[in-house]
Amino acid sequence: MSMSLEQKLSDRSAHLGVIGLGYVGLPLLVEFARAGFKAIGVDVDPARCAKVNDGVSYVKDVPSKELSAFAREGRIRATTDFEVLREMDGVNICVPTPLRKSRDPDVSYIVAAVDEIAPRLHPGQIIILESTTYPGTTEELILPKLEAEGLTVGRDFYLAFSPERVDPGNPVYQTRNIPKVVGGVTPECTRLAMLLYKQCLDTVVPVSSTRTAEMVKLLENTFRSVNIGLVNELALMSDKMGMDVWEIIDAAATKPFGFMPFYPGPGLGGHCIPVDPFYLSWKARASGFEARFIELAGQVNSQMPYYVAARVARALNGEKKAVNGSRILVVGVAYKADIDDVRESPSLDILEILRGQGAEVSYHDPYVPQVRTDHLSLAGQPLTAESVKRADCVVVATAHSGIDYDMILQHAPLIVDTRNVYKGRRDPRIARL
Ligand SMILES: NC(=O)c1ccc[n+]([C@@H]2O[C@H](COP(=O)([O-])OP(=O)(O)OC[C@H]3O[C@@H](n4cnc5c(N)ncnc54)[C@H](O)[C@@H]3O)[C@@H](O)[C@H]2O)c1
């Protein structure tokens, strides 16, 4: 069984499926096609499937030109019909893993995907989970569902976990050149999963188990969350002590060893850093272990939008103005620079908090034409000298590279700069984080 899968992977005649065609799944599908595999995407969203089939990319890192060429040549296809999984030699699962309102893991998307795979599982097939999740998911949740069909892992079919580390918008590191960590349920599962990725990615890093591979991703993202939490706390502390945290970090970063700079900001955003560490703390709690760093970093980071709102209030106060009735223009609502993703974005919290305090809020973001949350529905505004002059305060919340920050500085009566875009500029109208 593994011989024929090995053969198909090696000569790239294998048919590879990707379930979930988002920021992670679509770039992976394209890498499979680039390597010469026939790649089929399955997504519950018919609009996304139609776009893929029409060669229209909705993920910034995937060029429409390349996608349309692959779609035209029949090397990429997308469908909502899970029946295609029967033809697949490999299936990668890239569905969302959000938190529930109670901050517990919501693995329902993984369960839904596996429930579609299980009745179509066939001998010689390899299944790889890429969604970020708690250690144990692959073996405790997925394996029993697949083996219930009567096939045995490592002998009849293969199962592995490989965390996705893609960083949307990163011009240097993309799916292909980010080393891929892989852990299989059995050594044969690891070997075949590695073989699959080696066909299309530059570097593959094996680990001893699925549980280890799951934990690797959570260590990486917890590391970021905790360090950002630390530096956010230092920013608050420096403000109280009348010091410039940005200058302190830049000077510390000149140390050539033992220090890695992290920067404060208006809060965490995106589908990963604010979410993933809680997958780990939830699982740790089930083992009777309290993950204190994760909880503390979560508390500090989630308070940052409130701190930014307080900073706006303080800046306005200096001008004898109240938040209530002031016009606040937020520049940047994507959670990080040069992307269009607003999931968990702290800018949305800042807009909601200030609006709740009576401000007249608006935003500009070249990547995000409109935002809609439970409490907010806004269309983006053009960034002009007039719109900047009209605002009582401009909040720079995301450091998009295409923004004319000099123009903002020329016309804004007050600026709260949460990203240090005005590094080194001494101007009484600028309030830094
Ligand atoms: N976005 C990132 O930067 C990033 C980076 C690394 C890892 N991850 C992880 O990768 C996973 C996917 O994240 P994403 O950002 O690509 O999500 P996404 O929301 O961009 O895409 C997920 C896709 O899955 C589809 N989907 C949902 N349920 C489905 C089902 N049952 N069957 C088929 N399709 C289904 C959705 O319609 C959507 O198109 C998550 O676990 C995330 O934590 C994300």
The ligand as an SDF file (V2000), in Angstrom:
LIG
                    3D

 44 48  0  0  0  0  0  0  0  0999 V2000
   -4.0760   32.6930    8.5290 N   0  0  0  0  0  0  0  0  0  0  0  0
   -2.8590   32.4400    8.9660 C   0  0  0  0  0  0  0  0  0  0  0  0
   -1.9800   33.2980    8.9370 O   0  0  0  0  0  0  0  0  0  0  0  0
   -2.5030   31.0790    9.5200 C   0  0  0  0  0  0  0  0  0  0  0  0
   -1.1470   30.7670    9.6830 C   0  0  0  0  0  0  0  0  0  0  0  0
   -0.7990   29.5380   10.1850 C   0  0  0  0  0  0  0  0  0  0  0  0
   -1.7910   28.6350   10.5600 C   0  0  0  0  0  0  0  0  0  0  0  0
   -3.1020   28.9760   10.4140 N   0  0  0  0  0  0  0  0  0  0  0  0
   -4.1030   27.9780   10.7940 C   0  0  0  0  0  0  0  0  0  0  0  0
   -4.5940   27.3660    9.6040 O   0  0  0  0  0  0  0  0  0  0  0  0
   -5.9860   27.0470    9.7460 C   0  0  0  0  0  0  0  0  0  0  0  0
   -6.7780   27.7030    8.6440 C   0  0  0  0  0  0  0  0  0  0  0  0
   -6.6680   29.1100    8.7700 O   0  0  0  0  0  0  0  0  0  0  0  0
   -6.9930   30.1150    7.5910 P   0  0  0  0  0  0  0  0  0  0  0  0
   -6.4610   31.4370    8.0130 O   0  0  0  0  0  0  0  0  0  0  0  0
   -6.5610   29.5400    6.2830 O   0  0  0  0  0  0  0  0  0  0  0  0
   -8.5910   30.1130    7.6510 O   0  0  0  0  0  0  0  0  0  0  0  0
   -9.5960   30.7690    6.5910 P   0  0  0  0  0  0  0  0  0  0  0  0
  -10.7860   31.1700    7.3570 O   0  0  0  0  0  0  0  0  0  0  0  0
   -8.8600   31.7870    5.7650 O   0  0  0  0  0  0  0  0  0  0  0  0
   -9.9570   29.5620    5.6250 O   0  0  0  0  0  0  0  0  0  0  0  0
  -10.6330   28.4340    6.0470 C   0  0  0  0  0  0  0  0  0  0  0  0
  -11.4740   27.8890    4.8960 C   0  0  0  0  0  0  0  0  0  0  0  0
  -12.0590   26.6760    5.3340 O   0  0  0  0  0  0  0  0  0  0  0  0
  -13.3790   26.6110    4.8080 C   0  0  0  0  0  0  0  0  0  0  0  0
  -14.1180   25.6340    5.6150 N   0  0  0  0  0  0  0  0  0  0  0  0
  -14.6490   25.7780    6.8450 C   0  0  0  0  0  0  0  0  0  0  0  0
  -15.1970   24.6150    7.2470 N   0  0  0  0  0  0  0  0  0  0  0  0
  -15.0100   23.7250    6.2480 C   0  0  0  0  0  0  0  0  0  0  0  0
  -15.3430   22.3580    6.0710 C   0  0  0  0  0  0  0  0  0  0  0  0
  -15.9650   21.6590    7.0230 N   0  0  0  0  0  0  0  0  0  0  0  0
  -15.0150   21.7800    4.9030 N   0  0  0  0  0  0  0  0  0  0  0  0
  -14.3900   22.4660    3.9250 C   0  0  0  0  0  0  0  0  0  0  0  0
  -14.0300   23.7570    4.0460 N   0  0  0  0  0  0  0  0  0  0  0  0
  -14.3410   24.3690    5.2020 C   0  0  0  0  0  0  0  0  0  0  0  0
  -13.8680   28.0270    4.8850 C   0  0  0  0  0  0  0  0  0  0  0  0
  -14.9630   28.2560    4.0110 O   0  0  0  0  0  0  0  0  0  0  0  0
  -12.6120   28.8040    4.4690 C   0  0  0  0  0  0  0  0  0  0  0  0
  -12.5560   29.0110    3.0780 O   0  0  0  0  0  0  0  0  0  0  0  0
   -6.3630   27.4980   11.1530 C   0  0  0  0  0  0  0  0  0  0  0  0
   -6.2340   26.4280   12.0330 O   0  0  0  0  0  0  0  0  0  0  0  0
   -5.3210   28.5460   11.4770 C   0  0  0  0  0  0  0  0  0  0  0  0
   -5.1030   28.6720   12.8720 O   0  0  0  0  0  0  0  0  0  0  0  0
   -3.4750   30.1610    9.8800 C   0  0  0  0  0  0  0  0  0  0  0  0
  1  2  1  0
  2  3  2  0
  2  4  1  0
  4  5  1  0
  4 44  2  0
  5  6  2  0
  6  7  1  0
  7  8  2  0
  8  9  1  0
  8 44  1  0
  9 10  1  0
  9 42  1  0
 10 11  1  0
 11 12  1  0
 11 40  1  0
 12 13  1  0
 13 14  1  0
 14 15  2  0
 14 16  1  0
 14 17  1  0
 17 18  1  0
 18 19  2  0
 18 20  1  0
 18 21  1  0
 21 22  1  0
 22 23  1  0
 23 24  1  0
 23 38  1  0
 24 25  1  0
 25 26  1  0
 25 36  1  0
 26 27  1  0
 26 35  1  0
 27 28  2  0
 28 29  1  0
 29 30  1  0
 29 35  2  0
 30 31  1  0
 30 32  2  0
 32 33  1  0
 33 34  2  0
 34 35  1  0
 36 37  1  0
 36 38  1  0
 38 39  1  0
 40 41  1  0
 40 42  1  0
 42 43  1  0
M  CHG  2   8   1  16  -1
M  END
$$$$
